[in-house]
Amino acid sequence: MIAQPTPSVRLIGALAITQTAGYGVLYYAFSVFIPPMSRDLHAGVAQLTGAITLAVLVSGVVAPAVGHWLDRHGGRALMTAGSALGALALLAWSQVRSVAQLYLACGVLGVASAMVLYEAAFAVIVAWFDAARRARALLAVTVVAGFASSIFLPLTGLLVELYGWRRALVVLAAGYALVAVPLHGLAVRGRGAPVHVDRREIVGTALRERPFWLLVSAFLTQTGAVAVMGMLLVTYLIVLGHPPVFAAGVAGLLGVLSVTGRLVTTGLQARWPVALITAAMFGLQGMAAVLLPLWGRSAAGAVAAVVLFGLGFGVGTIARPALLADRYGTAAYASLNGALALPVTVAKAVAPLLAAGIAQFAGYPAVMAAVAAACALGALSLVAYDRSERAGGAPA
């Protein structure tokens, strides 16, 4: 007799699939649609890129409300509704006739993203798994979802080539709805906080504490640095003299290396504190940003610098839930994570725009210096956080 998968296994499997599809369809696919939309909507790249920036900002703005809901009611209804809303936003996007309509569709896309992507999925995992199994559950989901861009960028490109960008969006919307809605509805389980837990007091206490703001500082600065590299790395490698195909291929290493970094980080957690491991990874990224202008004109140097940066590319994703849950427990995790996600998401959206301005007026070496400084600040914030934990301990 074949053993049936446990609810925990079904949950992890479902979230691994829906996070891969969600990031692939709701976020990464956008870049593929820019050239054909630019022709049809008679809009520049900057105007169109602003739409996905708006989606990211909206997801951050609604994150606190989403977190509050998750703590009270769990993730099943929210993530199921978010999947349907995401599919509807894609359908609306397929019908836009102006940039203004595109921005409206992407605003809805941002709300749906907050309801279904990592922040919501991690809240479900933190609530469902105990501390001993939580790290492996987070790792399993993020390792699979780490390949979202590798799967959906070429798939979206093929769909656009075969059907045009509007029909490609319809296909992606239908496929996402058919996959995500039933998986979220059937497999997601929620264990909300007990009714006697005062989540508002937990959140209020955290917001008055220095350690919480050290975490905000760490992940805000490093997220901004990662967003800048993800947006401008290909362009900078071309500026350094590399062919476009080589530049795109090397930049593509970031996604694969993010999986490697997550595996290494999770393996080391049994021996060292998560904050210090993550600080070391952030430090490696800062070193890579310094080395890229020095080594980057040679193929080997460019690859080496990107490899160093890529090892920390996805570490913050799994470190944030681990650090929040370890210090503040799981009862108000989603609310706290929503409060932290707001400034971090704003940094993710705004940092590339600021970096593009710096590149225009001061050159790419100045951008890399800013990236290195941001990574260093993130690492120092985590070291300070670890010291505060050792000095005072986590709250009861």
N, C-alpha and C positions, 0 to 999 in steps of 0.2 A: 504494500500500500504506500502510495506517494504522500509524504507529509505535506500538509498545507502550510503556506507561509504564514507566519505570525502577523498580528496587526502592526507590530513595529517594522517588520520587514516590508510589508505592503506600503506602509507610510513612507519609508525611505525610498522605496522604488518609485512610488508615485511622485514624490517631490523631486527626485532626480530627473524624471522625465519632464515634469511640468516646468521646472526651473530652466532646463535646457531649451525647451520650446519657447518659454516666456522671454528669456533674454534674447534668443535668436530672432523672434518675430517682433517683439515689442520694442527692442532697442537696437541690436546690431544691424538688422535689415535696413534701417533707415538710410545708411550711407549708400547702399546700392541704388536707392530710388532717387538720389539727388540729381544725377545727370539727366535722366528722362524727365523728371519733374521740372528741372530748370528750363528745358525746351518747351514743355507744354504750358507751364504757368508763367513763362517769360519772367523768371525771377533769378537773381544771382545766388551763388552758393551761400554767401553770408546770410541772406534772407531765409533760405531754406534751413540752414543749420540752426538758426534761431528757434525754429519750431521744435526740434528735439531738445534744445536747451530749455525751452519752456516746459516741455514734458518732464524733464528731470527736476526743475524747480518746483513744479506743481506736486510731484511725488514727495518732495521734501516737506512742503507746506502741510500736506494732509497726513504726513507720517505720525505726528502726535495723536491725532484723532483715531487713526487706524490702530495704533498701539493700544490706546485705551479700550477700543472695541475688542481687540484680541485678548487682553487680560480678563475682560468680563465675560466674553462669550465663546472664546476659542476661534479656530480658524476655518472650520468647514464652510459655514454659510458665507463668510466674507470672501474667502478665496474662490468659492464657486461663483458667486456673483461677480467678483473681479475678473474671472476668466471670460464670462459672458460679456462684460462691459468692454474688455480688451478687444474681443472679436468684433463687437459693434463699432468700436473706435476705428479699427482697421477698415471695416466696410465704409464708414463715413469718409475716411481718408481716401479711399479709392474713387470717391465721387467729387472730390474738391475741384473747384474751378478757379480759385484765387488763393493767394498767400494767406489772406485773412481766414478763409475757411480751413486751410491747412493748420493754422495755429489753433483754431477751435478744436479740431479733431485731435491734435497732439495734446491739448489741455486735458481732454478726456482720457487720452492714452496715459498721461501722467498719473491720474487718479487710479486707473486700473493697475498700473505698475506698482503703486504703493500697496495695493490690495493683494498682489499675487507673487511678487518677486522676493528676493532674499530676505528682506526685513520681516515679511509676514511668515515665510517658510521657517526662518530661524526661530521665531517666536513659538511656532507649533512644535518644533523639535525640542526647544528648551523646556517647554511645558510637559512634554511627553516623556523624555528620557531623564534618567537620573545622571548625576555628575560623572559616574564611571563610564557610562555609554555615550554621553553627549558628544564628546570630541570626535569619536569615530562616526557618529551619525552625521554631524556637520561635515566631516571630511568626505564621506561617501557622496553626499548631495553635491558638494562643491567640485569634487573631482569630475563627476559626470558633466555638470553644468559648465565647467571650465572649457568644454569643447563646443559651446554654443556658437561662437563666432566661426569656428572651423567648419561646422556643419551648415549653418544657415547663410553665411555670406555667399558661398558658391551656389547653394540651392536657390537662394533668392535671385542671384544673377542669372541662373538657368531659366527660372520662371519668367523673369523680365524679358529675356531673349526670345522665349517661346510664345508668350502671351501678351507682352506689353506690361507696363508697370501697374495699370489699373486692375487688370485681370489677375496679375500676380498677387496683388494685395487681397483680392477676393479669395484666391486659393489659400493663401496663408491664414486669412481670417477663419475660413471653414475648417482648415486642418487644425488650427489652434483650439477652436471651440470643441471639435470632436475629441481632441485629446485631453485638454485641461479641465473642461467642465465636468465630465464624468469622473475623472481621477480625483479631483478635489472633492467632489460630492460624495464619493464612495470610500476613499482611502484616508482622507484627512481626519484626524481625531484631535479633539481639544480637551485639555484639562485646565480649565480656568482656575483662578485663585479661589480659595475658600471664601465664603461670604463674609466671614468675620475679619478678613485681612483688610487693613486700611491702606489701600494702594496709594491714595493721595498723600498720606503721611510718609510712606516710603519714598515716593518721588520727591516730595518737598524736602525731606532730609538730605537726599542725594544732591539735589540742586544747591544746597547750602554748603556742601562739602568740597574741599579742595581736590580730593582724588577724582571726583566726577569730571571736574573741569580740566584736570590733567589728561583724562581720557579724551575729552572733546578736543583739546589742543593736539594730542597725538594723532588722532584719526582725521581731523580736519586738515592738518598740514600735509600728511602723507597722501590722503585722498586727492587733494589738489595736485600734488606732484605726479601721482599716477595718471590723473586725467590729462595733464599737460603732455606727458610722454606718450600716452595713447593717441593723442590728437596730432602732435607735431613731430613725432619721431621719424616717420617716413619722409616728411619734407626736409628735416634737418639732415638726414643721411644723404638725400639728393644734393643738398647744398654742399655737403662735404665731398661731393664728387662721385658718388656711387650711382649706378644705373637704377632707374625706377623699379625694375623687377627685383634686383638685389635688395633694394631698400625695403620693399614691401615684404619680401621673404624673411628678412632679418627681423622686421617688426612683428611678423607673425609668430616669431619665437616666444613673444611675451605670453601669449595664451597657454602654450604648452608648458612653459617654465613656471607659470602661476600654479599649475597642478603640482609640479615638482616641489615648489616652495611650501605648498600646503601639506604635502606628504612629510617633508622634512620637519616642519614645525610641529605637526601632530606627534611624530615619533619622538621628538625631543621633550615633549611636555611631561613625560614620566620622570625626567631627570632635572629639569630646570623650570623656573617660573615662566608662565606664558608671557608676561610683560617683558622680561629680559630677552627671551627668544625673539619676540617681535621687534624689540628695540634693535637687536643685532641685525635683523633682516632690513629694517629701515636704514640702518647705518650703511649696509652694503649698497643699498640703492643710492644713497647720497654719494658714496665713493664712485659708483658707476657714472653718475651725472657729472662728476668732476673729470673723470677719465675720458668720457666720450669726446669732448673737444680736443683732447691731447692724442688719443689713439684712433679716433674715428675715421681718419682719412685712409687708413689701410683696412682691407676687408677683415683680416683677423682681429684687428683692434676694435672695429665696430661690433663684430660678433661678441667678443669678450665683454665689452661694456654692456651690451644689451643682455647678455646672459646674467651678468651680475645684477642688473636692475630687475630682470624678469623673475629672479628667485624670490623677490619680495612682493611681486606684483599682486598676488592674491592672498597674501598672508593676513592683511588687515581684515579680510572678509570673515575668516574663522576666528581671529583673535578677539574681535569686538564682542560677539556673544559669549565667548568663554570668560572674558574679564568681567563683563557686566553680571553674568549669572553667578560667578564665583564670589563677587563682593556683595551683591545686593540680593541674591536669591532669585527665585523664579516667579514669585507672586506678582511682582510688578515689572517683570522683565520687559514686556512689550511696550509699556508706557515709557520706561526709561530709555529704551532703544529708540523709540519715536522722538523723544526729546533730543537725543544725541544725533539722530539722523538728520534733523532739520539743518543745523549749521554745516554738517558734513556734506549733505547733498548740495547745498548752496555753493560750497567750495568746489565740488565736482563740476557744477555747471559754469561757474564764473571763472575759475582758474585758467582754462584754455583761452578764454577771451583776453584775459589780462596778459597771458604769456604771448599771444599773437601780437599784442601791442608792443610788448617789450622787444620781441624779435624784430619788429618793423623799425623801431627807433634805436635800439642798442645792439641788435644782433643776437644770434642763437647762443653764443657762449654766455651771454648775460642770462638767457633763459635757463641754461643748464646750471648756472651758479644759483639762481633762485630755487630751482628744483632741489639742488644739493642742500641748500639752507633749510628748505621745508622738511626734507627727510631727516636732517640732523635735529631740527626742533622736535619732530615727532619722536625720534629715538630718545632724546633727553627727557621729554615729557613722560615717556614710559618708564625710564629709569627712576625719575622722581616719584612716579606712582608706585613703583615696586618698593621704594624706600619707605613711603608713607604706609604701605601695607605692613611691612615688617615692623615699623615703629608702633603703629596703632592697632593693626589687625582689622579684619572685616567686621562690620557691624553685626550684631546678633540678629 
